[in-house]
């Protein structure tokens, strides 16, 4: 009886291993978009430029979607678990502001026929897990540190997309969202400076 369960156990372990090696949701969305772009873009000199613009837009939008999901999902938990009012308030603002931006991005992607990731990408999942392994004041500190890093990167990416995106609507979305991200960065740096001063 034990021998007949061995193949079942091996199959179960193999199944679990394949679940853990699932492709990154951001990469999957980008691959889907690239396949669609390739199938709808002509193989000409102008087509290559159009393809490059569309691929840039796809990469920007898929990364922005995963980053926005991180802000919302992590913000929901941190708003409940944080120990400082500043971290709680900032986390709640992330939920509010990024939910709005995420909805705008989803509508834009739908209009442009772009696929967005349905779940956090690997990089964002790693940040989510690392922050939530902490407790108490360490959770607040880790969250604030990650939000500074995240918003510095977001500001750079949105600044670039506001001028480099191939589609005018993608440029407009980046330009419209950029001041909000800059405000978030200033807020979180002020919170971080306050925490550092209390050490």
C-alpha positions in Angstrom: 0.0 0.0 0.0 2.8 2.4 0.8 4.5 1.7 -2.5 1.4 2.7 -4.5 1.2 6.0 -2.7 4.8 6.9 -3.8 3.9 7.8 -7.3 1.0 9.9 -6.0 3.3 11.7 -3.6 5.9 12.3 -6.4 3.1 13.7 -8.7 1.9 16.0 -5.9 5.4 17.3 -5.2 6.0 17.9 -9.0 2.7 19.7 -9.2 3.6 21.9 -6.2 7.0 22.7 -7.8 5.4 23.7 -11.0 3.1 26.0 -9.2 6.0 27.8 -7.6 7.8 28.2 -10.9 4.9 30.0 -12.6 5.9 32.8 -14.9 6.0 36.3 -13.7 2.6 38.0 -14.3 4.3 41.2 -15.6 6.3 39.2 -18.1 3.3 37.2 -19.2 1.3 40.4 -19.9 4.3 41.8 -21.8 4.7 38.6 -23.9 0.9 38.7 -24.7 1.2 42.3 -25.7 4.3 41.8 -27.8 2.6 38.9 -29.7 -0.4 41.1 -30.4 1.9 44.0 -31.5 3.9 41.7 -33.8 0.8 40.4 -35.4 -0.6 43.9 -36.1 2.5 45.8 -37.1 3.9 45.7 -40.6 7.5 44.6 -41.3 8.7 47.9 -42.7 11.0 50.6 -41.5 8.1 52.6 -40.1 6.6 49.4 -38.7 9.8 48.8 -36.7 9.5 52.3 -35.1 5.8 51.7 -34.3 6.6 48.3 -32.9 9.3 49.7 -30.6 7.0 52.5 -29.4 4.2 50.0 -28.7 6.6 47.7 -26.9 7.8 50.5 -24.7 4.2 51.5 -23.9 3.4 47.9 -23.0 6.4 47.6 -20.7 5.6 50.9 -19.0 1.9 50.0 -18.5 2.5 46.5 -17.2 5.1 47.6 -14.7 2.9 50.5 -13.7 0.0 48.2 -13.2 2.0 45.8 -11.0 3.5 48.7 -9.0 0.1 50.2 -8.5 -1.3 46.9 -7.3 1.6 46.7 -4.8 0.7 50.2 -3.5 -2.9 49.2 -3.0 -2.5 45.7 -1.6 0.4 46.6 0.7 -1.3 49.8 1.7 -4.4 48.0 2.9 -2.4 45.8 5.2 -0.1 48.5 6.5 -3.0 50.8 7.2 -4.2 48.2 9.6 -0.9 47.0 11.1 1.3 50.1 11.3 2.1 51.5 14.7 2.6 55.2 13.7 -0.2 57.4 12.6 2.0 58.8 9.7 2.6 55.3 8.3 -1.1 54.4 8.6 -2.2 57.6 6.9 0.3 57.3 4.1 -0.7 53.7 3.5 -4.4 54.7 3.3 -3.5 57.5 0.9 -1.7 54.9 -1.2 -4.8 52.8 -1.3 -7.0 55.8 -2.3 -4.7 57.4 -4.9 -3.4 54.2 -6.5 -6.8 52.6 -6.8 -7.9 55.7 -8.8 -4.7 55.6 -11.0 -5.0 51.8 -11.4 -8.6 52.2 -12.6 -7.5 54.8 -15.1 -4.7 52.6 -16.3 -7.0 49.6 -16.7 -9.4 51.7 -18.8 -6.5 53.0 -21.0 -5.1 49.5 -21.4 -8.6 48.2 -22.4 -9.0 51.0 -24.9 -5.6 50.3 -26.4 -6.0 46.5 -26.4 -3.1 46.0 -23.9 -3.1 43.2 -21.4 -2.1 44.1 -17.8 -0.9 41.7 -15.1 -3.7 40.3 -12.9 -1.4 39.9 -9.9 1.8 41.3 -8.5 4.9 40.7 -10.5 7.8 38.9 -8.8 9.6 42.1 -7.8 6.5 43.6 -6.2 5.6 40.3 -4.5 9.1 40.2 -3.0 8.6 43.7 -1.5 5.1 42.8 -0.3 6.4 39.7 1.5 9.5 41.4 2.9 7.5 44.3 4.4 4.9 42.1 5.9 7.3 39.7 7.6 8.1 42.7 9.9 6.1 43.6 13.0 5.6 46.8 15.0 7.9 49.7 14.5 10.1 47.5 12.2 7.1 47.1 9.8 6.7 50.9 9.7 10.4 51.4 9.0 10.5 48.8 6.3 7.3 50.0 4.7 8.5 53.6 4.7 12.0 52.6 3.3 10.4 50.6 0.5 7.9 53.4 -0.3 10.8 55.9 -0.7 12.7 53.5 -3.0 9.5 52.6 -4.9 8.4 56.2 -5.4 11.9 57.4 -6.5 11.8 54.7 -9.2 8.1 55.5 -10.1 8.9 59.2 -10.6 11.8 58.4 -12.9 9.7 55.9 -15.0 6.7 58.2 -15.2 8.9 61.2 -16.1 10.4 59.2 -18.9 7.1 57.8 -20.2 5.6 61.3 -20.2 8.0 62.2 -23.0 9.0 58.9 -24.5 5.8 56.9 -24.7 4.7 56.3 -28.3 1.0 56.7 -27.8 -0.2 60.2 -26.9 -2.8 58.7 -24.4 0.0 56.8 -22.6 2.1 60.0 -22.4 -0.9 61.9 -21.1 -1.6 59.2 -18.4 2.1 59.4 -17.3 2.1 63.2 -17.3 -1.1 63.3 -15.3 0.0 60.8 -12.7 3.5 62.2 -12.3 2.7 65.1 -9.9 0.8 62.7 -7.6 3.8 60.4 -7.4 6.1 63.4 -6.8 3.8 64.4 -4.0 3.9 60.9 -2.5 7.7 60.9 -2.7 7.9 64.2 -0.8 5.4 62.9 1.8 7.2 59.6 2.4 10.6 61.3 2.6 9.3 63.6 5.2 7.9 60.7 7.2 11.2 58.9 6.8 13.2 61.9 8.1 10.8 62.1 11.1 11.4 58.4 11.9 15.2 58.8 11.5 15.1 61.8 13.8 13.4 59.7 16.6 16.1 57.0 16.5 
